[in-house]
Every structure is written in structure tokens, then in C-alpha cells.
């Protein structure tokens, strides 16, 4: 009886329930972090594939001429 009174006085039951809730929340957060890490890795892979594809495709002369024209601010001045 004294132990039950002491536990109620200290509030160990409350602490125990809070610890269980925190453990559940921590588990959910860890699962969410794991899923986000997988998603980040997938995005990195997609970016590397896109960059490799862009490097393997040569730029044609027409594309280079258009890019040079667009990069020159003199071409957009009004008379």
C-alpha cells in the first residue's frame, strides 16, 4: 500500500504513460524519416540519370545559335 501511495505521489504512472506515448511517436517519426530518405535517394538517382542523358545527347548547331542569340542582351534592345 505504501508503494502504491508513493508511486501516485511521484506520478510514475503518468511518466510511464508519457514514455509509452513518446516511444510510439518516435517510432512513427523514424518510419517517416526512413521513407523520406528513400525518396531523396530516388530523386538523386533521377537527377543523375537526367544529367547523364543530357551529356550523352550532343547539342546541335541550331540549338547553340539560338542559345547564343538569347544570351546576348544586344539582340533585345529597341531602336
N, C-alpha and C positions, 0 to 999 in steps of 0.2 A: 504494500500500500504506500509505503514511503517512497519507493522508486517511481510509482505512477504519479504521485504528487510532485516529486522533483522534476520528472520529465515534463509535466504540464507547466510547472513554474518556469523552467528553462525554455520551453517551447520546442523541444526536439521533434515532436510530431510535425509541427509546421516546417521546420528545417528539412525534415526528411521528405515531405511532400514537395517542397521547393526544389530539392536536389533531384527528385524524380522528374519534375517538370523541366528543369534545366537540361537534364540528360536527354530527354525527348526532343527538346528544341535544338540542342547541339547536334543530335543525330540528323535532324532534318536539314540543318544548315550545312553539315558535312556532305550530305547527299546532293544538295543544291550546288555546292562548290565543285563537287566531282562532275556533275552534269555540265556546269559552265566550263570547266577545264576541257572536257571532251569537245564542246562546241568551239572553244578557242582554237584547239588543235585542228579541227576540221576547217575553220576559216583560214588558218595559216597554210594548210595544205592547198586549199582552193587558190589562195593568192600566189603560192609558188607555182602551181600549175598554170595559172593565167600569165605570170611573168615568163615562164619557160615557153609558152605558146607565142607570146609577143616577140620574144627574142628569136624564135625559130622562123617567124614569118618576116621576110625581108620587106623593107619599105620601098615602094615603087617611086620612080622619079616624079610622077604626078603628085603623089602624096607629099613628097619633100617640097615641091614647088608651092603647093597650097599652104603648107606649114610655114615656109619662109615668108610668103606673102602676108599671112595672118600675123606673124611675129613682128613685122615691120610697121611701126606706127605712122610712117610717112605715107603709107598707102591709104590711110583713113582720114587724112586731112582734107578739109573742104577748101576749094579755091576761092 
